[in-house]
Amino acid sequence: MGWERACAASEVADGQAIRVEVDGLDVAIVRSGDDFYAIEDECSHAAVALSEGEVEGCEIECWMHGSRFDLRTGKPTGPPATEPVPIFPVRLDGADVLVDIDSPLRAG
């Protein structure tokens, strides 16, 4: 389907994540300064919503067991998670955040 509107940029406060549904998939939209990230909203360790976790710079921490993930790659940066979480391309279109869930980025 290509680029889909996820939310308005103003809906995501700096250092926060929100859960949105993009074409049937739960995605966490995360803002860190002027940068926006899109990561599948499910921890690869415990299958809970990452959007409910803490954001620090380019990382998000799962609220349940403390697994941390790099928002740029989806790779785990702290245990207990060992598997990456899919991330997706993001772009701004005016005041909107667009996500392309059909083109997940590979863990780098």
Backbone torsions as a table, in degrees:
resi	resn	phi	psi	omega
1	MET	NA	-22.8	178.9
2	GLY	84.7	-149.8	-174.8
3	TRP	-71.1	129.6	178.9
4	GLU	-126.4	144.3	175.7
5	ARG	-69.3	128.0	177.7
6	ALA	-98.6	-43.4	-177.4
7	CYS	-173.4	176.3	170.5
8	ALA	-83.3	142.0	178.7
9	ALA	-56.8	-34.0	-178.5
10	SER	-67.6	-15.6	179.4
11	GLU	-76.8	-14.3	-175.4
12	VAL	-113.3	109.9	179.0
13	ALA	-74.2	152.4	177.3
14	ASP	-57.6	131.5	179.6
15	GLY	78.1	17.4	-177.8
16	GLN	-127.9	165.8	175.5
17	ALA	-130.6	147.3	172.6
18	ILE	-129.0	152.8	177.4
19	ARG	-94.4	131.0	175.3
20	VAL	-133.2	160.6	173.9
21	GLU	-109.8	124.3	178.6
22	VAL	-119.2	110.4	179.5
23	ASP	50.0	44.5	176.1
24	GLY	86.2	-1.7	-179.8
25	LEU	-108.8	131.7	175.6
26	ASP	-77.7	123.9	-176.6
27	VAL	-127.8	138.2	171.7
28	ALA	-93.0	122.7	173.0
29	ILE	-98.3	124.1	-173.1
30	VAL	-121.3	138.8	176.9
31	ARG	-118.0	130.4	174.4
32	SER	-132.1	101.1	-173.6
33	GLY	66.0	-125.5	179.1
34	ASP	-91.4	-1.0	-177.0
35	ASP	-96.3	141.4	176.5
36	PHE	-118.5	144.0	-179.9
37	TYR	-131.8	153.1	175.0
38	ALA	-128.9	124.7	-179.0
39	ILE	-135.5	142.1	178.1
40	GLU	-56.2	135.0	-171.6
41	ASP	-85.9	52.4	176.7
42	GLU	-150.8	120.5	177.3
43	CYS	-62.1	135.2	-179.6
44	SER	-73.4	-11.3	179.3
45	HIS	-94.1	-48.3	-171.0
46	ALA	-118.7	0.9	178.1
47	ALA	55.9	42.9	174.1
48	VAL	-118.1	164.7	-174.6
49	ALA	-69.2	120.3	175.3
50	LEU	-69.6	-26.3	-178.4
51	SER	-62.7	-15.7	178.0
52	GLU	-90.4	0.3	-178.2
53	GLY	-90.8	-178.4	-179.6
54	GLU	-89.5	142.9	177.0
55	VAL	-110.9	130.8	175.2
56	GLU	-138.4	109.4	-177.1
57	GLY	60.8	-121.2	-178.5
58	CYS	-101.3	26.5	178.6
59	GLU	-129.4	150.6	173.1
60	ILE	-125.5	139.2	-178.2
61	GLU	-110.8	130.1	176.3
62	CYS	-68.0	133.1	-176.2
63	TRP	-70.5	-22.9	-173.3
64	MET	-79.3	-54.9	-175.3
65	HIS	-121.9	0.5	175.4
66	GLY	87.8	9.0	175.0
67	SER	-59.2	141.8	179.6
68	ARG	-120.1	145.5	-178.7
69	PHE	-133.0	139.5	174.9
70	ASP	-76.1	122.7	-178.0
71	LEU	-69.4	-18.5	-179.1
72	ARG	-85.5	-23.6	-175.1
73	THR	-125.6	-22.7	-174.4
74	GLY	83.6	-5.9	-178.6
75	LYS	-71.1	144.3	174.5
76	PRO	-70.0	137.9	178.2
77	THR	-116.6	-1.3	177.4
78	GLY	-156.4	140.9	-178.2
79	PRO	-68.3	163.5	14.4
80	PRO	-90.4	-6.4	-178.9
81	ALA	-64.3	141.6	176.4
82	THR	-124.0	-13.6	-179.0
83	GLU	-105.1	142.4	177.7
84	PRO	-70.4	165.4	175.4
85	VAL	-114.3	135.6	-179.9
86	PRO	-59.0	138.3	173.4
87	ILE	-119.2	160.8	-173.5
88	PHE	-133.8	150.6	175.6
89	PRO	-61.7	143.2	179.7
90	VAL	-131.0	143.1	171.5
91	ARG	-147.6	156.6	175.8
92	LEU	-97.0	139.7	174.8
93	ASP	-129.7	94.5	-173.5
94	GLY	65.5	-119.9	-178.6
95	ALA	-95.2	4.1	-175.2
96	ASP	-105.8	147.2	172.3
97	VAL	-97.7	123.2	178.6
98	LEU	-109.4	144.8	-179.6
99	VAL	-131.5	143.1	175.4
100	ASP	-112.4	93.2	-177.3
101	ILE	-77.0	-11.6	178.2
102	ASP	-80.7	-7.6	-177.4
103	SER	-128.1	62.3	-179.8
104	PRO	-59.1	144.1	179.1
105	LEU	-87.3	140.0	179.2
106	ARG	-77.5	145.1	176.2
107	ALA	-59.9	126.2	-174.2
108	GLY	-87.7	NA	NA
